Amino acid sequence: MATRKPPARPEQKPRKADAPRRGNGGEPRQQAEDGYDTLTTAQGIPVSDNQNSLRAFERGPTLLEDFILREKITHFDHERIPERVVHARGSGAHGYFQLNKSLAKYTTARLFTETKVRTPVFARFSTVAGGAGSVDTPRDVRGFAVKFYTQEGNFDLVGNDFPVFAIQDAMKFPDLVHALKMEPDRAFPQAASAHDTFWDFVSLTPETWHMTLWAMSDRGLPRSLRMIEGFGIHTFRLVDKNGRSTFVKFHWRPHLGVQSHIWDEHMKIQHADNDFHRRDLFEAIQAGDFPAWDLGVQLFTEEQAAEFPFDHLDATKLIPEELVPVQLIGTMVLDRWPDNFFAETEQVAFCPANMIPGIDFSDDPLLQGRLFSYLDTQLLRLGGPNFTQLPINAPKCPFANHQRDGHMQITTPKGRAAYDPNSLSQPGDTTARETAAGFRSFRAAAGEDGKQRIRAELFADHFSQPRMFWNSLTDIERAHVVSALVFELSKVENEHIVVRTVAQARNIDEALAKRVADGLGMPLPARIPPAREPIDMLPSPALSILRNAKETLQGRAIGILVSEGSDVAQVNALRKAAEKAGAQVKLIGPKLHVALSDGKRRRLDGKVDGMPSLVFDAVGSVLSLDEARKLAKESAVIDFFRDAFGHLKAIAACGGTRAHIFKAAGIKPDAGVVEPEDTAGFVAAAKVRQWAREPTLRTLP
Ligand code: HDD
């Protein structure tokens, strides 16, 4: 009987033979000259044929005996682990934190006192509502979790990109998440808050309003994970060597400034690129354009806190930085993409209870509940208590204890005694004893009013701070909040929920509620009086993105549309000017390969339908008249410019583009449309959105 040979291995590029590579078990493996290891089973048995299973005869059944096939399939069948119950979709990166201002006056934590030390970090950014495979750009808050591998153990700052949270007490977390996630009977919508159960919960739970308003603002639509702020949200404590405590709130400030998309753009990016934020972070790090954030602290005393018109233990409240300034103390730089997504980004386990000496929790009831939840969920998600031994989770400082055994124990502890105190340990045994320098909880005074299920009095003020946020926004930002509320409520089927939501919004601001009602075409419902009437706080200009917008092309992307015969000198001049200003420039064409005016056929970065203007901050076009005439018939090209114009982007448009494509797209050039020869004008225009254009394109509610 003729035997068929396995298909030949496809041609492979030779790989650099670097340091001896290791198998999964960490043992050095035999490497062939082409850089490949010898393929083995998980038991190390060399495999001779990875293409065909073992069959009884040429066209016969597969044999159970084929342990190689069975092992391969079994392992594959078990590849998935439960996704995170929230924050399932995320992207992470390695980096370091460098302190430049010591807080030795306030804390013993070496992380915040030793300015010469670079502390390794792993950061993970996430959306909250969607599953692991959902898109990067829904309207949502973004998780901002940082694991500091300090010399005194791991410290996790598990925050978000908004400074406030939706609920005040961990008791409400499952309710909040059940209301936000897809509805349980129909299993939609995925990764969206625009549905009945979310707004039902919001309108029945007024404490959610502050964070909800942040989510409805353009903060819910970040341009890039490199351009979000981060917040520890809760009040924490710093504890000095005498055991004295100072309250602290943590802030991350992106070097690239805070920047957001607008709604239509953010939604359309979901179609253009599901992985928009992940790709953006990956490409920046791979290009050596490392994202960086300054770490800031707001420090305040118990006495100062007593004077605040809100409760500093209430996670739905922020402390305006006009009241307590933010001091910048150090910088985090993310400079290495993980080698393996699953091993690192998926298996990383952040936990607010990972706390180091010199820092401590406050009595914030939301934080207190979190101290339980994360370890609990990780025991399920990662399959047992030894997930702390995974390289991404293990401390990078020496550690030792008497914890033993359990599923997937990877270490091999030595010695007879796995308990403390003991008198049997020998040198070299895995044993340890406590130290005076260890973690000590701050000795807070105990309350005298007894055990109760209760919220502190000021927690009942749910509207002063949403009002402050609203009053801190520019007119454009407010219009976007109104549009977002109108959009979301238009997706709610139950009218009583819409009515209740608008009625509640009157407690934030009458004009806001009126504008939302008008946008929905409904009468303004009667106000629902709140549990506690709001006060008027001073606006906090620091909360507005636009008031603090950074005019820069650093970290931004420019797309230039070219085609057959495009003037190469003009393309290069435009590219050079944008790159000099810090932008990443991509050339796009109707086909992937084109010859510009120099006759050289080159591969472009993308094709216009696969790389639409949505993924750029500003665009240009350099086309011959003939090509422009031809391209004016292509819907992808028309959409390229219609979207760029509609999303308020600067456009460097050549004569052909104006004469033919703009005409087909119905675009009337304004001050944000410049000639491609005017490279300086283009760079200046590209640094900002053309906000003046917005009212000419749509009615702002
Ligand atoms: Fe949480 C994950 C942030 C309240 C329970 N949370 C999780 C992540 C972030 C946050 C960024 C993802 C971490 C990662 O990348 O792996 N969570 C917050 C913030 C909160 C907050 C800023 C309020 C200030 N969380 C919160 C409460 C509870 C949880 C009140 C429960 C009582 N969070 C969890 C969790 C998750 C989680 C269920 C899911 C996966 C995980 O922990 O490891 O335990």
Residues whose N, C-alpha, C, O or C-beta is under 5 A from the ligand:
A	BS01	HDD	R84 V85 V86 H87 G90 R124 S126 G143 F144 A145 V158 G159 N160 F165 A170 F173 I233 V348 F350 L366 G369 R370 S373 Y374 T377
